Amino acid sequence: MSKTLTIDCGGGGLKAGVVDDSDALVCRPIRIPTPYPFPPERFVRSLLDIDEQLAAECGAADRITVGMPGMIRHGVVVATPHYVTTAGPQTAVDPGLLAAWAGYDARAALGRAFGRPVLVLNDAEVHGSALVDGTGLELVLTLGTGLGSALFDDGVPAPHLELSHAPVRRKRTYDRYVGEIQRRELGNAKWSRRVLRMVDGLRPVFHWDRLFLGGGNSALIDPPALAELGDDVTIVPNTAGVTGGARAWKLMGQ
């Protein structure tokens, strides 16, 4: 049975685990803070360190799945929101980092570094790979540092759209409307009402058959908002960002 090392690269932390072909965790997952500044070279070194640490507990993985924030096309970074900043989410953009990440072929670089097959996707796409059942239109939204999104049609991933950068209110993007910084500023109750308004606003846009709300902050939506989300919305655990690593290969036709 093959083993897949899955690394969920977020704005605040790098979460990783090893899963088998049945999508079960082989050993205890780990999390380390995302180091800033975070140029591509440090990104590769950090992921290699994670692989070494988990290999000591789980044994060597046969392949690697990496989920990254931002627009990722065929393993190439078109744009990434957090890693181009000086000190993390919603801090100043560093022009040098912006240039270093634009067009960076993460899949090729990690493939050379690991010496094994590597799949690099948007982090919400990996998250969704653990959740979708392949029936109808399924939307995955992850609530964390910002807003992640992925869309699946009968189990087939649709081209990625950076919904997080769409303006939602008073020129604010979704990242700055329901992100972690805003949750801490508002408190869970007010932030939860924002999440509810977001879901209500997106429902006529997508007409989904099922919406999955995941990410680390989905567990913080308060009971009144949960009661109003609707029967077509499912709250899912943040572990999907790791457990989806093996199934992602199948859904992507790899």
KANOR-V396049 format. One record per residue. RES is the residue in one small letter. SS is DSSP state (H for helix, E for strand, C for the rest). Layout:
res=RES ss=SS
res=RES ss=SS
//
This chain:
res=m ss=C
res=s ss=C
res=k ss=E
res=t ss=E
res=l ss=E
res=t ss=E
res=i ss=E
res=d ss=E
res=c ss=E
res=g ss=C
res=g ss=C
res=g ss=C
res=g ss=E
res=l ss=E
res=k ss=E
res=a ss=E
res=g ss=E
res=v ss=E
res=v ss=E
res=d ss=E
res=d ss=C
res=s ss=C
res=d ss=C
res=a ss=C
res=l ss=E
res=v ss=C
res=c ss=C
res=r ss=C
res=p ss=C
res=i ss=E
res=r ss=E
res=i ss=E
res=p ss=E
res=t ss=C
res=p ss=C
res=y ss=C
res=p ss=C
res=f ss=C
res=p ss=C
res=p ss=H
res=e ss=H
res=r ss=H
res=f ss=H
res=v ss=H
res=r ss=H
res=s ss=H
res=l ss=H
res=l ss=H
res=d ss=H
res=i ss=H
res=d ss=H
res=e ss=H
res=q ss=H
res=l ss=H
res=a ss=H
res=a ss=H
res=e ss=H
res=c ss=H
res=g ss=C
res=a ss=C
res=a ss=C
res=d ss=C
res=r ss=E
res=i ss=E
res=t ss=E
res=v ss=E
res=g ss=E
res=m ss=E
res=p ss=C
res=g ss=C
res=m ss=E
res=i ss=E
res=r ss=E
res=h ss=C
res=g ss=C
res=v ss=E
res=v ss=E
res=v ss=E
res=a ss=E
res=t ss=C
res=p ss=C
res=h ss=C
res=y ss=C
res=v ss=C
res=t ss=E
res=t ss=C
res=a ss=C
res=g ss=C
res=p ss=C
res=q ss=C
res=t ss=C
res=a ss=C
res=v ss=E
res=d ss=C
res=p ss=H
res=g ss=H
res=l ss=H
res=l ss=H
res=a ss=H
res=a ss=H
res=w ss=H
res=a ss=C
res=g ss=C
res=y ss=E
res=d ss=E
res=a ss=H
res=r ss=H
res=a ss=H
res=a ss=H
res=l ss=H
res=g ss=H
res=r ss=H
res=a ss=H
res=f ss=H
res=g ss=C
res=r ss=C
res=p ss=E
res=v ss=E
res=l ss=E
res=v ss=E
res=l ss=E
res=n ss=E
res=d ss=H
res=a ss=H
res=e ss=H
res=v ss=H
res=h ss=H
res=g ss=H
res=s ss=H
res=a ss=C
res=l ss=C
res=v ss=C
res=d ss=C
res=g ss=C
res=t ss=C
res=g ss=C
res=l ss=E
res=e ss=E
res=l ss=E
res=v ss=E
res=l ss=E
res=t ss=E
res=l ss=E
res=g ss=C
res=t ss=C
res=g ss=C
res=l ss=E
res=g ss=E
res=s ss=E
res=a ss=E
res=l ss=E
res=f ss=E
res=d ss=E
res=d ss=C
res=g ss=C
res=v ss=E
res=p ss=E
res=a ss=C
res=p ss=C
res=h ss=C
res=l ss=C
res=e ss=C
res=l ss=H
res=s ss=H
res=h ss=H
res=a ss=C
res=p ss=E
res=v ss=E
res=r ss=E
res=r ss=C
res=k ss=C
res=r ss=E
res=t ss=E
res=y ss=C
res=d ss=H
res=r ss=H
res=y ss=H
res=v ss=H
res=g ss=C
res=e ss=H
res=i ss=H
res=q ss=H
res=r ss=H
res=r ss=H
res=e ss=H
res=l ss=H
res=g ss=C
res=n ss=H
res=a ss=H
res=k ss=H
res=w ss=H
res=s ss=H
res=r ss=H
res=r ss=H
res=v ss=H
res=l ss=H
res=r ss=H
res=m ss=H
res=v ss=H
res=d ss=H
res=g ss=H
res=l ss=H
res=r ss=H
res=p ss=H
res=v ss=H
res=f ss=H
res=h ss=C
res=w ss=C
res=d ss=C
res=r ss=E
res=l ss=E
res=f ss=E
res=l ss=E
res=g ss=E
res=g ss=C
res=g ss=C
res=n ss=C
res=s ss=H
res=a ss=H
res=l ss=H
res=i ss=C
res=d ss=C
res=p ss=H
res=p ss=H
res=a ss=H
res=l ss=H
res=a ss=H
res=e ss=H
res=l ss=C
res=g ss=C
res=d ss=C
res=d ss=C
res=v ss=E
res=t ss=E
res=i ss=E
res=v ss=C
res=p ss=C
res=n ss=C
res=t ss=C
res=a ss=H
res=g ss=H
res=v ss=H
res=t ss=H
res=g ss=C
res=g ss=H
res=a ss=H
res=r ss=H
res=a ss=H
res=w ss=H
res=k ss=H
res=l ss=H
res=m ss=C
res=g ss=C
res=q ss=C
//
